Amino acid sequence: MYEVLAVEETTGPKEIKAAYRRATRRWHPDECPSGADRFMAAREAYEVLSNPERRRGYDIQLRCGGFGNAGYRAAWRAGFADWEAQLAGLQWRAAERRGRETWVSRMRRAAAPQSM
């Protein structure tokens, strides 16, 4: 996402916003009919990078070596030789679980008496 907006990982919020505006002006479908995909990619990149929590999660995924559980699994197989990789993997797993209902919570809700 940093590449989509052509910014560095250490870029601040103001620079990200300016890069987003440049990208949307360049790739807006009214200006560049073939740029709709790039316009949407810039929009998604801005949504992630402008939100501190989502940006942190994205950065953790980058440090883990990819998206999904693949990066975490690779670090696990390597034996977590680097404690920072281990910490990043654990933080990524915790961030992934936030907002997602677990099997246990569904079973508790189903077993709870229904109030009328």
Biopython code that builds the backbone (N, CA, C, O; Angstrom):
import numpy as np
from Bio.PDB.StructureBuilder import StructureBuilder

atoms = [
    (1, "MET", "N", (0.817, -1.199, 0.000)),
    (1, "MET", "CA", (0.000, 0.000, 0.000)),
    (1, "MET", "C", (0.858, 1.259, 0.000)),
    (1, "MET", "O", (0.460, 2.309, -0.506)),
    (2, "TYR", "N", (2.043, 1.124, 0.580)),
    (2, "TYR", "CA", (2.959, 2.261, 0.529)),
    (2, "TYR", "C", (3.362, 2.532, -0.919)),
    (2, "TYR", "O", (3.510, 3.686, -1.323)),
    (3, "GLU", "N", (3.539, 1.470, -1.691)),
    (3, "GLU", "CA", (3.923, 1.622, -3.092)),
    (3, "GLU", "C", (2.809, 2.250, -3.919)),
    (3, "GLU", "O", (3.074, 3.020, -4.841)),
    (4, "VAL", "N", (1.566, 1.924, -3.590)),
    (4, "VAL", "CA", (0.429, 2.476, -4.331)),
    (4, "VAL", "C", (0.413, 3.996, -4.212)),
    (4, "VAL", "O", (0.158, 4.700, -5.190)),
    (5, "LEU", "N", (0.690, 4.502, -3.001)),
    (5, "LEU", "CA", (0.698, 5.944, -2.787)),
    (5, "LEU", "C", (2.078, 6.560, -2.986)),
    (5, "LEU", "O", (2.237, 7.777, -2.895)),
    (6, "ALA", "N", (3.069, 5.725, -3.254)),
    (6, "ALA", "CA", (4.450, 6.178, -3.479)),
    (6, "ALA", "C", (4.991, 6.960, -2.287)),
    (6, "ALA", "O", (5.520, 8.062, -2.436)),
    (7, "VAL", "N", (4.846, 6.364, -1.093)),
    (7, "VAL", "CA", (5.364, 6.967, 0.131)),
    (7, "VAL", "C", (6.225, 5.957, 0.876)),
    (7, "VAL", "O", (6.155, 4.756, 0.614)),
    (8, "GLU", "N", (7.030, 6.447, 1.797)),
    (8, "GLU", "CA", (7.860, 5.589, 2.638)),
    (8, "GLU", "C", (7.049, 5.096, 3.832)),
    (8, "GLU", "O", (5.996, 5.650, 4.147)),
    (9, "GLU", "N", (7.546, 4.051, 4.495)),
    (9, "GLU", "CA", (6.852, 3.519, 5.667)),
    (9, "GLU", "C", (6.869, 4.482, 6.844)),
    (9, "GLU", "O", (6.040, 4.359, 7.745)),
    (10, "THR", "N", (7.783, 5.426, 6.857)),
    (10, "THR", "CA", (7.884, 6.381, 7.957)),
    (10, "THR", "C", (7.123, 7.674, 7.678)),
    (10, "THR", "O", (7.206, 8.618, 8.463)),
    (11, "THR", "N", (6.398, 7.729, 6.592)),
    (11, "THR", "CA", (5.670, 8.933, 6.190)),
    (11, "THR", "C", (4.566, 9.241, 7.188)),
    (11, "THR", "O", (3.894, 8.339, 7.688)),
    (12, "GLY", "N", (4.387, 10.531, 7.471)),
    (12, "GLY", "CA", (3.349, 10.976, 8.401)),
    (12, "GLY", "C", (1.995, 11.131, 7.736)),
    (12, "GLY", "O", (1.868, 11.007, 6.517)),
    (13, "PRO", "N", (0.971, 11.406, 8.559)),
    (13, "PRO", "CA", (-0.407, 11.514, 8.049)),
    (13, "PRO", "C", (-0.607, 12.600, 6.993)),
    (13, "PRO", "O", (-1.351, 12.400, 6.033)),
    (14, "LYS", "N", (0.049, 13.742, 7.162)),
    (14, "LYS", "CA", (-0.137, 14.828, 6.184)),
    (14, "LYS", "C", (0.419, 14.443, 4.818)),
    (14, "LYS", "O", (-0.191, 14.721, 3.785)),
    (15, "GLU", "N", (1.580, 13.801, 4.827)),
    (15, "GLU", "CA", (2.181, 13.390, 3.563)),
    (15, "GLU", "C", (1.364, 12.282, 2.895)),
    (15, "GLU", "O", (1.256, 12.236, 1.670)),
    (16, "ILE", "N", (0.791, 11.395, 3.705)),
    (16, "ILE", "CA", (-0.056, 10.319, 3.157)),
    (16, "ILE", "C", (-1.288, 10.927, 2.494)),
    (16, "ILE", "O", (-1.689, 10.512, 1.407)),
    (17, "LYS", "N", (-1.882, 11.914, 3.159)),
    (17, "LYS", "CA", (-3.066, 12.569, 2.587)),
    (17, "LYS", "C", (-2.721, 13.274, 1.277)),
    (17, "LYS", "O", (-3.484, 13.207, 0.314)),
    (18, "ALA", "N", (-1.578, 13.945, 1.240)),
    (18, "ALA", "CA", (-1.156, 14.631, 0.017)),
    (18, "ALA", "C", (-0.890, 13.628, -1.106)),
    (18, "ALA", "O", (-1.261, 13.869, -2.255)),
    (19, "ALA", "N", (-0.253, 12.513, -0.778)),
    (19, "ALA", "CA", (0.014, 11.481, -1.788)),
    (19, "ALA", "C", (-1.292, 10.875, -2.290)),
    (19, "ALA", "O", (-1.424, 10.574, -3.477)),
    (20, "TYR", "N", (-2.256, 10.696, -1.391)),
    (20, "TYR", "CA", (-3.569, 10.160, -1.783)),
    (20, "TYR", "C", (-4.266, 11.115, -2.751)),
    (20, "TYR", "O", (-4.833, 10.686, -3.756)),
    (21, "ARG", "N", (-4.220, 12.389, -2.448)),
    (21, "ARG", "CA", (-4.853, 13.371, -3.337)),
    (21, "ARG", "C", (-4.197, 13.392, -4.711)),
    (21, "ARG", "O", (-4.879, 13.494, -5.730)),
    (22, "ARG", "N", (-2.853, 13.292, -4.735)),
    (22, "ARG", "CA", (-2.156, 13.239, -6.030)),
    (22, "ARG", "C", (-2.582, 12.008, -6.822)),
    (22, "ARG", "O", (-2.841, 12.092, -8.023)),
    (23, "ALA", "N", (-2.653, 10.859, -6.140)),
    (23, "ALA", "CA", (-3.013, 9.610, -6.822)),
    (23, "ALA", "C", (-4.450, 9.650, -7.333)),
    (23, "ALA", "O", (-4.730, 9.186, -8.439)),
    (24, "THR", "N", (-5.358, 10.199, -6.537)),
    (24, "THR", "CA", (-6.760, 10.236, -6.986)),
    (24, "THR", "C", (-6.950, 11.209, -8.145)),
    (24, "THR", "O", (-7.757, 10.961, -9.040)),
    (25, "ARG", "N", (-6.213, 12.309, -8.129)),
    (25, "ARG", "CA", (-6.308, 13.229, -9.278)),
    (25, "ARG", "C", (-5.780, 12.559, -10.538)),
    (25, "ARG", "O", (-6.328, 12.733, -11.626)),
    (26, "ARG", "N", (-4.722, 11.800, -10.378)),
    (26, "ARG", "CA", (-4.114, 11.155, -11.547)),
    (26, "ARG", "C", (-4.967, 10.012, -12.086)),
    (26, "ARG", "O", (-5.129, 9.873, -13.299)),
    (27, "TRP", "N", (-5.515, 9.191, -11.184)),
    (27, "TRP", "CA", (-6.204, 7.973, -11.610)),
    (27, "TRP", "C", (-7.724, 8.038, -11.536)),
    (27, "TRP", "O", (-8.382, 7.008, -11.686)),
    (28, "HIS", "N", (-8.300, 9.214, -11.310)),
    (28, "HIS", "CA", (-9.761, 9.322, -11.227)),
    (28, "HIS", "C", (-10.374, 8.865, -12.552)),
    (28, "HIS", "O", (-9.896, 9.239, -13.623)),
    (29, "PRO", "N", (-11.437, 8.053, -12.478)),
    (29, "PRO", "CA", (-12.063, 7.524, -13.708)),
    (29, "PRO", "C", (-12.513, 8.597, -14.702)),
    (29, "PRO", "O", (-12.561, 8.335, -15.904)),
    (30, "ASP", "N", (-12.841, 9.796, -14.223)),
    (30, "ASP", "CA", (-13.225, 10.868, -15.148)),
    (30, "ASP", "C", (-12.028, 11.382, -15.939)),
    (30, "ASP", "O", (-12.175, 11.817, -17.081)),
    (31, "GLU", "N", (-10.853, 11.334, -15.337)),
    (31, "GLU", "CA", (-9.630, 11.813, -15.987)),
    (31, "GLU", "C", (-8.927, 10.717, -16.777)),
    (31, "GLU", "O", (-8.370, 10.970, -17.845)),
    (32, "CYS", "N", (-8.956, 9.509, -16.250)),
    (32, "CYS", "CA", (-8.247, 8.378, -16.864)),
    (32, "CYS", "C", (-9.186, 7.165, -16.834)),
    (32, "CYS", "O", (-9.212, 6.438, -15.840)),
    (33, "PRO", "N", (-9.956, 6.935, -17.901)),
    (33, "PRO", "CA", (-10.940, 5.849, -17.896)),
    (33, "PRO", "C", (-10.351, 4.472, -17.591)),
    (33, "PRO", "O", (-11.049, 3.615, -17.049)),
    (34, "SER", "N", (-9.094, 4.246, -17.925)),
    (34, "SER", "CA", (-8.499, 2.935, -17.646)),
    (34, "SER", "C", (-7.882, 2.865, -16.246)),
    (34, "SER", "O", (-7.288, 1.847, -15.892)),
    (35, "GLY", "N", (-8.013, 3.921, -15.450)),
    (35, "GLY", "CA", (-7.367, 3.967, -14.145)),
    (35, "GLY", "C", (-8.280, 3.667, -12.976)),
    (35, "GLY", "O", (-7.915, 3.947, -11.834)),
    (36, "ALA", "N", (-9.464, 3.103, -13.222)),
    (36, "ALA", "CA", (-10.407, 2.851, -12.137)),
    (36, "ALA", "C", (-9.832, 1.904, -11.088)),
    (36, "ALA", "O", (-10.035, 2.110, -9.891)),
    (37, "ASP", "N", (-9.116, 0.869, -11.524)),
    (37, "ASP", "CA", (-8.526, -0.078, -10.562)),
    (37, "ASP", "C", (-7.473, 0.604, -9.695)),
    (37, "ASP", "O", (-7.408, 0.375, -8.487)),
    (38, "ARG", "N", (-6.665, 1.426, -10.306)),
    (38, "ARG", "CA", (-5.629, 2.135, -9.542)),
    (38, "ARG", "C", (-6.254, 3.160, -8.603)),
    (38, "ARG", "O", (-5.761, 3.377, -7.496)),
    (39, "PHE", "N", (-7.333, 3.785, -9.042)),
    (39, "PHE", "CA", (-8.051, 4.741, -8.188)),
    (39, "PHE", "C", (-8.574, 4.037, -6.945)),
    (39, "PHE", "O", (-8.425, 4.544, -5.833)),
    (40, "MET", "N", (-9.185, 2.871, -7.129)),
    (40, "MET", "CA", (-9.713, 2.112, -5.990)),
    (40, "MET", "C", (-8.586, 1.606, -5.088)),
    (40, "MET", "O", (-8.740, 1.571, -3.867)),
    (41, "ALA", "N", (-7.459, 1.216, -5.678)),
    (41, "ALA", "CA", (-6.307, 0.776, -4.880)),
    (41, "ALA", "C", (-5.779, 1.929, -4.031)),
    (41, "ALA", "O", (-5.418, 1.732, -2.870)),
    (42, "ALA", "N", (-5.734, 3.125, -4.603)),
    (42, "ALA", "CA", (-5.280, 4.293, -3.849)),
    (42, "ALA", "C", (-6.238, 4.602, -2.705)),
    (42, "ALA", "O", (-5.813, 4.962, -1.608)),
    (43, "ARG", "N", (-7.516, 4.459, -2.967)),
    (43, "ARG", "CA", (-8.524, 4.705, -1.931)),
    (43, "ARG", "C", (-8.365, 3.718, -0.780)),
    (43, "ARG", "O", (-8.394, 4.107, 0.388)),
    (44, "GLU", "N", (-8.196, 2.438, -1.115)),
    (44, "GLU", "CA", (-8.015, 1.422, -0.079)),
    (44, "GLU", "C", (-6.725, 1.660, 0.700)),
    (44, "GLU", "O", (-6.700, 1.521, 1.923)),
    (45, "ALA", "N", (-5.666, 2.016, 0.002)),
    (45, "ALA", "CA", (-4.386, 2.287, 0.669)),
    (45, "ALA", "C", (-4.530, 3.457, 1.630)),
    (45, "ALA", "O", (-3.998, 3.410, 2.739)),
    (46, "TYR", "N", (-5.228, 4.490, 1.231)),
    (46, "TYR", "CA", (-5.421, 5.646, 2.108)),
    (46, "TYR", "C", (-6.250, 5.270, 3.326)),
    (46, "TYR", "O", (-5.948, 5.706, 4.437)),
    (47, "GLU", "N", (-7.296, 4.462, 3.133)),
    (47, "GLU", "CA", (-8.128, 4.052, 4.258)),
    (47, "GLU", "C", (-7.315, 3.286, 5.299)),
    (47, "GLU", "O", (-7.522, 3.455, 6.501)),
    (48, "VAL", "N", (-6.402, 2.454, 4.842)),
    (48, "VAL", "CA", (-5.581, 1.673, 5.769)),
    (48, "VAL", "C", (-4.498, 2.538, 6.405)),
    (48, "VAL", "O", (-4.321, 2.515, 7.623)),
    (49, "LEU", "N", (-3.780, 3.295, 5.593)),
    (49, "LEU", "CA", (-2.633, 4.043, 6.103)),
    (49, "LEU", "C", (-3.022, 5.280, 6.907)),
    (49, "LEU", "O", (-2.220, 5.762, 7.707)),
    (50, "SER", "N", (-4.220, 5.799, 6.718)),
    (50, "SER", "CA", (-4.646, 6.975, 7.476)),
    (50, "SER", "C", (-5.218, 6.604, 8.846)),
    (50, "SER", "O", (-5.334, 7.466, 9.716)),
    (51, "ASN", "N", (-5.575, 5.341, 9.048)),
    (51, "ASN", "CA", (-6.097, 4.872, 10.326)),
    (51, "ASN", "C", (-4.944, 4.244, 11.108)),
    (51, "ASN", "O", (-4.405, 3.226, 10.676)),
    (52, "PRO", "N", (-4.548, 4.825, 12.252)),
    (52, "PRO", "CA", (-3.378, 4.321, 12.982)),
    (52, "PRO", "C", (-3.457, 2.839, 13.352)),
    (52, "PRO", "O", (-2.452, 2.133, 13.268)),
    (53, "GLU", "N", (-4.620, 2.362, 13.755)),
    (53, "GLU", "CA", (-4.746, 0.958, 14.152)),
    (53, "GLU", "C", (-4.625, 0.027, 12.945)),
    (53, "GLU", "O", (-3.938, -0.993, 13.006)),
    (54, "ARG", "N", (-5.294, 0.383, 11.854)),
    (54, "ARG", "CA", (-5.215, -0.444, 10.653)),
    (54, "ARG", "C", (-3.813, -0.408, 10.054)),
    (54, "ARG", "O", (-3.333, -1.413, 9.528)),
    (55, "ARG", "N", (-3.156, 0.749, 10.133)),
    (55, "ARG", "CA", (-1.786, 0.866, 9.619)),
    (55, "ARG", "C", (-0.841, -0.007, 10.435)),
    (55, "ARG", "O", (0.044, -0.661, 9.882)),
    (56, "ARG", "N", (-1.030, -0.014, 11.738)),
    (56, "ARG", "CA", (-0.188, -0.850, 12.606)),
    (56, "ARG", "C", (-0.357, -2.324, 12.246)),
    (56, "ARG", "O", (0.625, -3.060, 12.159)),
    (57, "GLY", "N", (-1.598, -2.752, 12.039)),
    (57, "GLY", "CA", (-1.846, -4.140, 11.635)),
    (57, "GLY", "C", (-1.220, -4.465, 10.292)),
    (57, "GLY", "O", (-0.668, -5.549, 10.105)),
    (58, "TYR", "N", (-1.303, -3.531, 9.361)),
    (58, "TYR", "CA", (-0.698, -3.726, 8.044)),
    (58, "TYR", "C", (0.816, -3.842, 8.171)),
    (58, "TYR", "O", (1.432, -4.699, 7.538)),
    (59, "ASP", "N", (1.418, -2.975, 8.991)),
    (59, "ASP", "CA", (2.867, -3.022, 9.197)),
    (59, "ASP", "C", (3.296, -4.339, 9.833)),
    (59, "ASP", "O", (4.340, -4.890, 9.485)),
    (60, "ILE", "N", (2.498, -4.840, 10.759)),
    (60, "ILE", "CA", (2.800, -6.131, 11.387)),
    (60, "ILE", "C", (2.768, -7.237, 10.343)),
    (60, "ILE", "O", (3.638, -8.108, 10.331)),
    (61, "GLN", "N", (1.775, -7.206, 9.473)),
    (61, "GLN", "CA", (1.691, -8.215, 8.420)),
    (61, "GLN", "C", (2.887, -8.137, 7.488)),
    (61, "GLN", "O", (3.403, -9.167, 7.055)),
    (62, "LEU", "N", (3.335, -6.926, 7.173)),
    (62, "LEU", "CA", (4.509, -6.779, 6.319)),
    (62, "LEU", "C", (5.747, -7.366, 6.981)),
    (62, "LEU", "O", (6.548, -8.032, 6.325)),
    (63, "ARG", "N", (5.908, -7.121, 8.281)),
    (63, "ARG", "CA", (7.075, -7.641, 8.995)),
    (63, "ARG", "C", (7.035, -9.154, 9.118)),
    (63, "ARG", "O", (8.081, -9.796, 9.216)),
    (64, "CYS", "N", (5.844, -9.726, 9.115)),
    (64, "CYS", "CA", (5.717, -11.183, 9.229)),
    (64, "CYS", "C", (5.996, -11.879, 7.904)),
    (64, "CYS", "O", (6.019, -13.109, 7.849)),
    (65, "GLY", "N", (6.204, -11.136, 6.864)),
    (65, "GLY", "CA", (6.564, -11.734, 5.592)),
    (65, "GLY", "C", (5.397, -12.023, 4.687)),
    (65, "GLY", "O", (5.521, -12.848, 3.781)),
    (66, "GLY", "N", (4.281, -11.387, 4.890)),
    (66, "GLY", "CA", (3.168, -11.587, 3.974)),
    (66, "GLY", "C", (1.846, -11.438, 4.667)),
    (66, "GLY", "O", (1.770, -11.039, 5.829)),
    (67, "PHE", "N", (0.812, -11.761, 3.943)),
    (67, "PHE", "CA", (-0.533, -11.632, 4.475)),
    (67, "PHE", "C", (-1.096, -13.008, 4.752)),
    (67, "PHE", "O", (-0.627, -14.012, 4.215)),
    (68, "GLY", "N", (-2.096, -13.037, 5.590)),
    (68, "GLY", "CA", (-2.660, -14.310, 5.998)),
    (68, "GLY", "C", (-1.771, -14.956, 7.036)),
    (68, "GLY", "O", (-0.874, -14.307, 7.575)),
    (69, "ASN", "N", (-2.003, -16.213, 7.322)),
    (69, "ASN", "CA", (-1.217, -16.921, 8.326)),
    (69, "ASN", "C", (0.116, -17.399, 7.783)),
    (69, "ASN", "O", (0.924, -17.935, 8.541)),
    (70, "ALA", "N", (0.372, -17.223, 6.495)),
    (70, "ALA", "CA", (1.596, -17.754, 5.893)),
    (70, "ALA", "C", (2.837, -17.181, 6.556)),
    (70, "ALA", "O", (3.775, -17.920, 6.856)),
    (71, "GLY", "N", (2.856, -15.867, 6.789)),
    (71, "GLY", "CA", (4.017, -15.250, 7.424)),
    (71, "GLY", "C", (4.213, -15.731, 8.839)),
    (71, "GLY", "O", (5.341, -15.970, 9.270)),
    (72, "TYR", "N", (3.118, -15.875, 9.567)),
    (72, "TYR", "CA", (3.201, -16.357, 10.942)),
    (72, "TYR", "C", (3.685, -17.799, 10.966)),
    (72, "TYR", "O", (4.530, -18.156, 11.786)),
    (73, "ARG", "N", (3.160, -18.626, 10.077)),
    (73, "ARG", "CA", (3.571, -20.034, 10.032)),
    (73, "ARG", "C", (5.042, -20.169, 9.671)),
    (73, "ARG", "O", (5.743, -21.020, 10.218)),
    (74, "ALA", "N", (5.514, -19.326, 8.746)),
    (74, "ALA", "CA", (6.931, -19.377, 8.376)),
    (74, "ALA", "C", (7.799, -19.036, 9.570)),
    (74, "ALA", "O", (8.831, -19.670, 9.789)),
    (75, "ALA", "N", (7.393, -18.041, 10.345)),
    (75, "ALA", "CA", (8.161, -17.675, 11.538)),
    (75, "ALA", "C", (8.112, -18.804, 12.565)),
    (75, "ALA", "O", (9.100, -19.059, 13.254)),
    (76, "TRP", "N", (6.976, -19.477, 12.671)),
    (76, "TRP", "CA", (6.845, -20.596, 13.608)),
    (76, "TRP", "C", (7.780, -21.737, 13.210)),
    (76, "TRP", "O", (8.469, -22.302, 14.059)),
    (77, "ARG", "N", (7.803, -22.073, 11.928)),
    (77, "ARG", "CA", (8.679, -23.153, 11.464)),
    (77, "ARG", "C", (10.149, -22.797, 11.658)),
    (77, "ARG", "O", (10.975, -23.680, 11.890)),
    (78, "ALA", "N", (10.475, -21.529, 11.565)),
    (78, "ALA", "CA", (11.863, -21.108, 11.749)),
    (78, "ALA", "C", (12.270, -21.130, 13.214)),
    (78, "ALA", "O", (13.434, -20.897, 13.540)),
    (79, "GLY", "N", (11.324, -21.406, 14.095)),
    (79, "GLY", "CA", (11.631, -21.484, 15.515)),
    (79, "GLY", "C", (11.724, -20.129, 16.191)),
    (79, "GLY", "O", (12.277, -20.011, 17.284)),
    (80, "PHE", "N", (11.189, -19.119, 15.550)),
    (80, "PHE", "CA", (11.218, -17.771, 16.096)),
    (80, "PHE", "C", (12.620, -17.396, 16.554)),
    (80, "PHE", "O", (12.834, -17.013, 17.704)),
    (81, "ALA", "N", (13.563, -17.515, 15.639)),
    (81, "ALA", "CA", (14.941, -17.148, 15.952)),
    (81, "ALA", "C", (15.024, -15.673, 16.335)),
    (81, "ALA", "O", (15.886, -15.283, 17.122)),
    (82, "ASP", "N", (14.155, -14.876, 15.797)),
    (82, "ASP", "CA", (14.139, -13.447, 16.081)),
    (82, "ASP", "C", (12.927, -13.148, 16.963)),
    (82, "ASP", "O", (11.793, -13.371, 16.540)),
    (83, "TRP", "N", (13.146, -12.652, 18.173)),
    (83, "TRP", "CA", (12.023, -12.425, 19.085)),
    (83, "TRP", "C", (11.084, -11.348, 18.567)),
    (83, "TRP", "O", (9.898, -11.367, 18.897)),
    (84, "GLU", "N", (11.580, -10.406, 17.764)),
    (84, "GLU", "CA", (10.700, -9.392, 17.196)),
    (84, "GLU", "C", (9.719, -10.016, 16.205)),
    (84, "GLU", "O", (8.563, -9.599, 16.130)),
    (85, "ALA", "N", (10.172, -11.003, 15.453)),
    (85, "ALA", "CA", (9.272, -11.696, 14.525)),
    (85, "ALA", "C", (8.211, -12.456, 15.308)),
    (85, "ALA", "O", (7.051, -12.505, 14.899)),
    (86, "GLN", "N", (8.604, -13.047, 16.433)),
    (86, "GLN", "CA", (7.639, -13.753, 17.265)),
    (86, "GLN", "C", (6.599, -12.781, 17.804)),
    (86, "GLN", "O", (5.400, -13.056, 17.740)),
    (87, "LEU", "N", (7.043, -11.659, 18.328)),
    (87, "LEU", "CA", (6.121, -10.669, 18.861)),
    (87, "LEU", "C", (5.189, -10.141, 17.779)),
    (87, "LEU", "O", (3.990, -9.986, 18.011)),
    (88, "ALA", "N", (5.736, -9.865, 16.599)),
    (88, "ALA", "CA", (4.920, -9.368, 15.494)),
    (88, "ALA", "C", (3.867, -10.398, 15.097)),
    (88, "ALA", "O", (2.724, -10.044, 14.809)),
    (89, "GLY", "N", (4.253, -11.668, 15.083)),
    (89, "GLY", "CA", (3.299, -12.722, 14.750)),
    (89, "GLY", "C", (2.174, -12.815, 15.757)),
    (89, "GLY", "O", (1.013, -12.978, 15.382)),
    (90, "LEU", "N", (2.507, -12.713, 17.032)),
    (90, "LEU", "CA", (1.484, -12.767, 18.076)),
    (90, "LEU", "C", (0.568, -11.550, 18.018)),
    (90, "LEU", "O", (-0.642, -11.673, 18.207)),
    (91, "GLN", "N", (1.137, -10.385, 17.759)),
    (91, "GLN", "CA", (0.322, -9.181, 17.633)),
    (91, "GLN", "C", (-0.602, -9.276, 16.426)),
    (91, "GLN", "O", (-1.751, -8.837, 16.483)),
    (92, "TRP", "N", (-0.103, -9.848, 15.337)),
    (92, "TRP", "CA", (-0.933, -10.001, 14.148)),
    (92, "TRP", "C", (-2.103, -10.933, 14.424)),
    (92, "TRP", "O", (-3.233, -10.650, 14.025)),
    (93, "ARG", "N", (-1.835, -12.054, 15.110)),
    (93, "ARG", "CA", (-2.911, -12.991, 15.424)),
    (93, "ARG", "C", (-3.955, -12.344, 16.310)),
    (93, "ARG", "O", (-5.151, -12.542, 16.096)),
    (94, "ALA", "N", (-3.527, -11.571, 17.306)),
    (94, "ALA", "CA", (-4.467, -10.892, 18.197)),
    (94, "ALA", "C", (-5.288, -9.867, 17.421)),
    (94, "ALA", "O", (-6.495, -9.752, 17.633)),
    (95, "ALA", "N", (-4.647, -9.126, 16.530)),
    (95, "ALA", "CA", (-5.366, -8.127, 15.727)),
    (95, "ALA", "C", (-6.360, -8.798, 14.790)),
    (95, "ALA", "O", (-7.437, -8.260, 14.531)),
    (96, "GLU", "N", (-5.999, -9.966, 14.285)),
    (96, "GLU", "CA", (-6.883, -10.692, 13.374)),
    (96, "GLU", "C", (-8.146, -11.155, 14.088)),
    (96, "GLU", "O", (-9.225, -11.173, 13.494)),
    (97, "ARG", "N", (-8.019, -11.528, 15.351)),
    (97, "ARG", "CA", (-9.159, -12.056, 16.103)),
    (97, "ARG", "C", (-10.115, -10.992, 16.594)),
    (97, "ARG", "O", (-11.280, -11.284, 16.863)),
    (98, "ARG", "N", (-9.635, -9.742, 16.718)),
    (98, "ARG", "CA", (-10.516, -8.678, 17.197)),
    (98, "ARG", "C", (-11.697, -8.520, 16.259)),
    (98, "ARG", "O", (-11.537, -8.477, 15.039)),
    (99, "GLY", "N", (-12.869, -8.436, 16.835)),
    (99, "GLY", "CA", (-14.046, -8.207, 16.023)),
    (99, "GLY", "C", (-14.607, -9.456, 15.365)),
    (99, "GLY", "O", (-15.605, -9.381, 14.648)),
    (100, "ARG", "N", (-13.983, -10.599, 15.597)),
    (100, "ARG", "CA", (-14.467, -11.834, 14.993)),
    (100, "ARG", "C", (-15.046, -12.713, 16.101)),
    (100, "ARG", "O", (-14.412, -12.927, 17.134)),
    (101, "GLU", "N", (-16.218, -13.203, 15.879)),
    (101, "GLU", "CA", (-16.884, -14.025, 16.871)),
    (101, "GLU", "C", (-16.264, -15.423, 16.879)),
    (101, "GLU", "O", (-15.991, -15.994, 15.823)),
    (102, "THR", "N", (-16.045, -15.962, 18.063)),
    (102, "THR", "CA", (-15.454, -17.283, 18.185)),
    (102, "THR", "C", (-16.535, -18.346, 18.289)),
    (102, "THR", "O", (-17.704, -18.037, 18.521)),
    (103, "TRP", "N", (-16.139, -19.591, 18.117)),
    (103, "TRP", "CA", (-17.067, -20.703, 18.232)),
    (103, "TRP", "C", (-17.640, -20.772, 19.645)),
    (103, "TRP", "O", (-18.832, -21.029, 19.816)),
    (104, "VAL", "N", (-16.815, -20.548, 20.645)),
    (104, "VAL", "CA", (-17.263, -20.606, 22.042)),
    (104, "VAL", "C", (-18.323, -19.547, 22.308)),
    (104, "VAL", "O", (-19.333, -19.838, 22.949)),
    (105, "SER", "N", (-18.112, -18.324, 21.828)),
    (105, "SER", "CA", (-19.093, -17.268, 22.073)),
    (105, "SER", "C", (-20.420, -17.578, 21.376)),
    (105, "SER", "O", (-21.484, -17.261, 21.907)),
    (106, "ARG", "N", (-20.365, -18.194, 20.196)),
    (106, "ARG", "CA", (-21.615, -18.585, 19.517)),
    (106, "ARG", "C", (-22.346, -19.664, 20.310)),
    (106, "ARG", "O", (-23.570, -19.620, 20.425)),
    (107, "MET", "N", (-21.607, -20.640, 20.864)),
    (107, "MET", "CA", (-22.227, -21.718, 21.627)),
    (107, "MET", "C", (-22.839, -21.178, 22.927)),
    (107, "MET", "O", (-23.929, -21.596, 23.317)),
    (108, "ARG", "N", (-22.149, -20.260, 23.589)),
    (108, "ARG", "CA", (-22.688, -19.667, 24.823)),
    (108, "ARG", "C", (-23.967, -18.896, 24.532)),
    (108, "ARG", "O", (-24.933, -18.974, 25.291)),
    (109, "ARG", "N", (-23.971, -18.160, 23.443)),
    (109, "ARG", "CA", (-25.162, -17.388, 23.092)),
    (109, "ARG", "C", (-26.325, -18.326, 22.752)),
    (109, "ARG", "O", (-27.470, -18.053, 23.112)),
    (110, "ALA", "N", (-26.032, -19.420, 22.065)),
    (110, "ALA", "CA", (-27.088, -20.369, 21.703)),
    (110, "ALA", "C", (-27.646, -21.078, 22.924)),
    (110, "ALA", "O", (-28.835, -21.396, 22.967)),
    (111, "ALA", "N", (-26.787, -21.334, 23.937)),
    (111, "ALA", "CA", (-27.219, -22.046, 25.135)),
    (111, "ALA", "C", (-27.885, -21.126, 26.149)),
    (111, "ALA", "O", (-28.557, -21.610, 27.059)),
    (112, "ALA", "N", (-27.721, -19.844, 26.021)),
    (112, "ALA", "CA", (-28.296, -18.887, 26.965)),
    (112, "ALA", "C", (-29.812, -18.899, 26.860)),
    (112, "ALA", "O", (-30.364, -18.964, 25.762)),
    (113, "PRO", "N", (-30.493, -18.835, 28.017)),
    (113, "PRO", "CA", (-31.962, -18.795, 27.964)),
    (113, "PRO", "C", (-32.434, -17.519, 27.266)),
    (113, "PRO", "O", (-31.901, -16.431, 27.482)),
    (114, "GLN", "N", (-33.435, -17.690, 26.439)),
    (114, "GLN", "CA", (-33.981, -16.573, 25.691)),
    (114, "GLN", "C", (-34.909, -15.760, 26.591)),
    (114, "GLN", "O", (-35.860, -16.308, 27.148)),
    (115, "SER", "N", (-34.646, -14.470, 26.738)),
    (115, "SER", "CA", (-35.502, -13.616, 27.566)),
    (115, "SER", "C", (-36.654, -13.085, 26.704)),
    (115, "SER", "O", (-36.496, -12.812, 25.515)),
    (116, "MET", "N", (-37.789, -12.953, 27.335)),
    (116, "MET", "CA", (-38.953, -12.464, 26.598)),
    (116, "MET", "C", (-39.457, -11.196, 27.196)),
    (116, "MET", "O", (-40.436, -10.630, 26.709)),
]
sb = StructureBuilder()
sb.init_structure("model")
sb.init_model(0)
sb.init_chain("A")
sb.init_seg("    ")
for serial, (resi, resn, name, xyz) in enumerate(atoms, 1):
    if name == "N":
        sb.init_residue(resn, " ", resi, " ")
    sb.init_atom(name, np.array(xyz, "f"), 0.0, 1.0, " ", f" {name:<3s}", serial, name[0])
structure = sb.get_structure()
